[in-house]
Amino acid sequence: MILSKLIIVYTTLVTSPKAEVYFIQDSVTKMVKIGKTGINNSPERLKQLQTGNPSQLVLVKTIPTHQGFKLEKVLHKKHVANHYRGEWFREAVLAK
């Protein structure tokens, strides 16, 4: 019984994503920020970004992952043609 509980806990720890990549869109410019944060932390990240932005920001999508840095880097490279500045990209990234 104890062993089976330990196996379940271990499996959960190993297989549960630790990070997520998020897509947050500016409602006026339609620019999209592709960033990373801790798992289930995207709503908090949205609040942080909203503080310094006069336009409404919308959390469009999140992707749970074990490798937040790697996935974010891959997505930035994939969408380099739509890069605007920093981690912000033109709206076209949402269509791909």
ZALUMPA-405534 format. One record per residue: x negated, y, z negated of N, C-alpha, C, O in turn. Coordinates in pm, whole numbers, padded with zeros to 5 digits. Example, Ala and Ser with C-alpha at 12.3 -4.5 7.8 and 13.67 -1.06 7.14 Angstrom:
n.east, n.north, n.up, ca.east, ca.north, ca.up, c.east, c.north, c.up, o.east, o.north, o.up
-01319, -00569, -00780, -01230, -00450, -00780, -01320, -00330, -00780, -01424, -00332, -00846
-01285, -00225, -00708, -01367, -00106, -00714, -01290, 00003, -00787, -01341, 00114, -00804
//
This chain:
n.east, n.north, n.up, ca.east, ca.north, ca.up, c.east, c.north, c.up, o.east, o.north, o.up
-00083, -00120, 00000, 00000, 00000, 00000, -00087, 00126, 00000, -00065, 00216, 00081
-00184, 00131, -00090, -00272, 00248, -00096, -00353, 00259, 00032, -00371, 00368, 00086
-00402, 00147, 00080, -00481, 00147, 00203, -00399, 00198, 00320, -00449, 00275, 00401
-00274, 00156, 00331, -00191, 00201, 00443, -00165, 00352, 00433, -00159, 00420, 00536
-00148, 00404, 00312, -00129, 00549, 00296, -00255, 00625, 00334, -00248, 00730, 00397
-00371, 00571, 00296, -00497, 00635, 00333, -00516, 00635, 00484, -00564, 00734, 00540
-00480, 00527, 00549, -00491, 00518, 00694, -00400, 00622, 00760, -00441, 00687, 00856
-00279, 00638, 00710, -00186, 00737, 00766, -00241, 00877, 00747, -00238, 00958, 00840
-00293, 00908, 00628, -00350, 01040, 00602, -00471, 01064, 00691, -00483, 01171, 00751
-00560, 00967, 00702, -00679, 00980, 00785, -00640, 01000, 00932, -00694, 01087, 00999
-00548, 00919, 00981, -00503, 00930, 01119, -00444, 01068, 01146, -00469, 01127, 01251
-00366, 01119, 01052, -00307, 01252, 01067, -00416, 01358, 01073, -00409, 01450, 01155
-00515, 01346, 00986, -00624, 01444, 00984, -00705, 01441, 01112, -00745, 01546, 01163
-00728, 01324, 01164, -00809, 01309, 01285, -00732, 01352, 01410, -00790, 01413, 01499
-00604, 01319, 01416, -00530, 01344, 01539, -00456, 01478, 01541, -00417, 01524, 01648
-00435, 01540, 01427, -00362, 01667, 01424, -00450, 01780, 01475, -00563, 01795, 01430
-00398, 01859, 01569, -00475, 01973, 01620, -00508, 02071, 01508, -00429, 02090, 01415
-00623, 02131, 01518, -00668, 02227, 01417, -00657, 02371, 01466, -00672, 02465, 01387
-00631, 02390, 01593, -00627, 02524, 01652, -00518, 02529, 01758, -00457, 02428, 01793
-00495, 02648, 01807, -00406, 02663, 01922, -00453, 02781, 02006, -00508, 02878, 01956
-00428, 02768, 02133, -00452, 02877, 02226, -00317, 02939, 02254, -00219, 02869, 02276
-00313, 03073, 02251, -00184, 03142, 02268, -00188, 03234, 02390, -00294, 03279, 02434
-00069, 03260, 02441, -00049, 03355, 02550, 00048, 03460, 02495, 00164, 03430, 02469
00001, 03583, 02479, 00083, 03693, 02431, 00092, 03796, 02541, -00009, 03840, 02596
00216, 03836, 02575, 00237, 03928, 02686, 00285, 04064, 02638, 00369, 04074, 02548
00228, 04169, 02699, 00272, 04306, 02676, 00396, 04329, 02761, 00392, 04309, 02882
00506, 04371, 02699, 00634, 04383, 02770, 00635, 04497, 02872, 00719, 04497, 02962
00546, 04594, 02859, 00543, 04706, 02953, 00445, 04681, 03068, 00482, 04689, 03185
00320, 04650, 03034, 00218, 04631, 03138, 00223, 04492, 03200, 00170, 04470, 03309
00287, 04399, 03130, 00295, 04258, 03170, 00161, 04186, 03161, 00149, 04072, 03205
00060, 04252, 03104, -00069, 04188, 03083, -00053, 04077, 02979, 00033, 04084, 02891
-00136, 03974, 02990, -00128, 03858, 02903, -00263, 03838, 02833, -00368, 03835, 02898
-00258, 03825, 02702, -00378, 03795, 02625, -00385, 03645, 02605, -00290, 03583, 02557
-00498, 03587, 02642, -00523, 03446, 02616, -00625, 03441, 02504, -00740, 03482, 02520
-00581, 03392, 02388, -00668, 03388, 02272, -00653, 03258, 02196, -00574, 03172, 02233
-00730, 03246, 02089, -00724, 03125, 02006, -00705, 03166, 01860, -00743, 03276, 01820
-00648, 03076, 01784, -00626, 03098, 01641, -00607, 02963, 01575, -00606, 02860, 01642
-00591, 02963, 01444, -00564, 02839, 01372, -00428, 02784, 01409, -00342, 02857, 01458
-00409, 02658, 01386, -00282, 02593, 01421, -00166, 02662, 01350, -00174, 02692, 01231
-00060, 02688, 01424, 00061, 02754, 01375, 00037, 02897, 01327, 00118, 02950, 01251
-00072, 02959, 01368, -00104, 03095, 01325, -00072, 03200, 01432, -00094, 03319, 01409
-00021, 03158, 01547, 00006, 03253, 01655, 00106, 03362, 01617, 00086, 03477, 01656
00213, 03332, 01542, 00304, 03441, 01502, 00233, 03548, 01418, 00262, 03667, 01432
00142, 03506, 01332, 00066, 03603, 01252, -00029, 03683, 01341, -00045, 03804, 01322
-00090, 03617, 01437, -00179, 03686, 01532, -00100, 03788, 01612, -00149, 03898, 01639
00022, 03753, 01652, 00110, 03846, 01723, 00134, 03971, 01640, 00126, 04083, 01692
00162, 03954, 01512, 00184, 04069, 01423, 00059, 04158, 01416, 00070, 04281, 01419
-00057, 04096, 01407, -00182, 04173, 01400, -00203, 04255, 01527, -00238, 04373, 01520
-00181, 04193, 01642, -00199, 04264, 01769, -00093, 04372, 01787, -00121, 04478, 01843
00028, 04346, 01740, 00138, 04441, 01756, 00109, 04571, 01683, 00148, 04678, 01730
00041, 04563, 01570, 00011, 04682, 01490, -00059, 04790, 01571, -00030, 04908, 01554
-00149, 04752, 01659, -00223, 04849, 01736, -00171, 04870, 01877, -00241, 04929, 01960
-00051, 04825, 01906, 00001, 04833, 02042, 00138, 04900, 02041, 00229, 04853, 01972
00156, 05009, 02116, 00286, 05076, 02119, 00394, 04999, 02195, 00513, 05019, 02171
00353, 04911, 02286, 00449, 04830, 02361, 00483, 04705, 02281, 00402, 04658, 02200
00601, 04650, 02304, 00637, 04525, 02237, 00556, 04411, 02296, 00545, 04399, 02418
00501, 04329, 02209, 00428, 04210, 02251, 00515, 04088, 02226, 00591, 04083, 02129
00503, 03989, 02314, 00586, 03869, 02305, 00495, 03746, 02311, 00411, 03735, 02400
00513, 03655, 02215, 00442, 03528, 02218, 00510, 03439, 02321, 00624, 03396, 02300
00441, 03411, 02431, 00501, 03339, 02542, 00481, 03188, 02529, 00573, 03110, 02556
00360, 03147, 02487, 00330, 03005, 02486, 00213, 02977, 02391, 00126, 03062, 02373
00214, 02858, 02331, 00099, 02812, 02253, 00064, 02670, 02297, 00151, 02593, 02338
-00064, 02639, 02288, -00112, 02505, 02322, -00193, 02453, 02203, -00304, 02500, 02180
-00139, 02357, 02128, -00215, 02297, 02018, -00335, 02222, 02074, -00325, 02157, 02178
-00449, 02230, 02005, -00571, 02167, 02055, -00668, 02138, 01941, -00660, 02197, 01834
-00758, 02047, 01967, -00867, 02020, 01873, -00985, 02111, 01903, -01072, 02131, 01817
-00989, 02166, 02023, -01105, 02244, 02066, -01060, 02381, 02115, -01059, 02408, 02236
-01025, 02468, 02022, -00974, 02600, 02056, -01072, 02683, 02137, -01034, 02744, 02237
-01199, 02686, 02095, -01299, 02765, 02166, -01317, 02715, 02309, -01323, 02794, 02403
-01325, 02584, 02323, -01348, 02525, 02456, -01229, 02550, 02549, -01248, 02592, 02663
-01108, 02525, 02501, -00990, 02545, 02586, -00974, 02691, 02624, -00942, 02723, 02739
-00996, 02781, 02529, -00986, 02924, 02560, -01086, 02962, 02669, -01052, 03035, 02763
-01208, 02914, 02657, -01312, 02943, 02756, -01274, 02888, 02894, -01293, 02956, 02995
-01221, 02766, 02897, -01179, 02705, 03023, -01068, 02789, 03088, -01072, 02813, 03209
-00970, 02832, 03008, -00859, 02913, 03063, -00908, 03049, 03111, -00860, 03098, 03213
-01000, 03109, 03039, -01055, 03238, 03084, -01126, 03222, 03219, -01111, 03306, 03308
-01202, 03114, 03233, -01271, 03090, 03360, -01172, 03059, 03472, -01188, 03105, 03585
-01070, 02981, 03439, -00970, 02943, 03539, -00899, 03067, 03596, -00866, 03071, 03714
-00877, 03165, 03512, -00801, 03283, 03552, -00888, 03406, 03575, -00839, 03519, 03568
-01015, 03385, 03603, -01108, 03496, 03620, -01062, 03593, 03731, -01089, 03713, 03722
-00994, 03543, 03832, -00945, 03630, 03941, -00840, 03728, 03891, -00818, 03832, 03954
-00774, 03697, 03781, -00671, 03784, 03725, -00718, 03857, 03599, -00638, 03917, 03527
-00848, 03852, 03572, -00903, 03915, 03453, -00888, 04067, 03461, -00912, 04128, 03566
-00849, 04127, 03349, -00837, 04273, 03342, -00947, 04330, 03253, -01033, 04404, 03300
-00944, 04293, 03125, -01045, 04341, 03030, -01041, 04254, 02906, -00934, 04217, 02859
-01158, 04222, 02853, -01163, 04140, 02731, -01092, 04007, 02751, -01127, 03930, 02840
-00991, 03982, 02668, -00913, 03859, 02679, -00779, 03884, 02746, -00688, 03802, 02735
-00765, 03996, 02815, -00639, 04032, 02880, -00645, 04003, 03030, -00744, 04031, 03097
-00535, 03946, 03079, -00525, 03903, 03218, -00395, 03954, 03278, -00299, 03983, 03207
-00393, 03964, 03410, -00270, 04004, 03479, -00164, 03895, 03466, -00197, 03779, 03443
-00041, 03932, 03480, 00076, 03845, 03460, 00069, 03714, 03538, 00128, 03614, 03496
-00001, 03713, 03648, -00008, 03595, 03734, -00056, 03469, 03659, -00029, 03358, 03703
-00126, 03486, 03547, -00176, 03368, 03475, -00061, 03282, 03423, -00079, 03162, 03403
00055, 03342, 03401, 00170, 03266, 03350, 00233, 03178, 03456, 00304, 03083, 03424
00208, 03210, 03583, 00266, 03132, 03692, 00186, 03005, 03720, 00235, 02915, 03788
00066, 02997, 03668, -00022, 02882, 03697, -00019, 02781, 03587, -00087, 02678, 03596
//
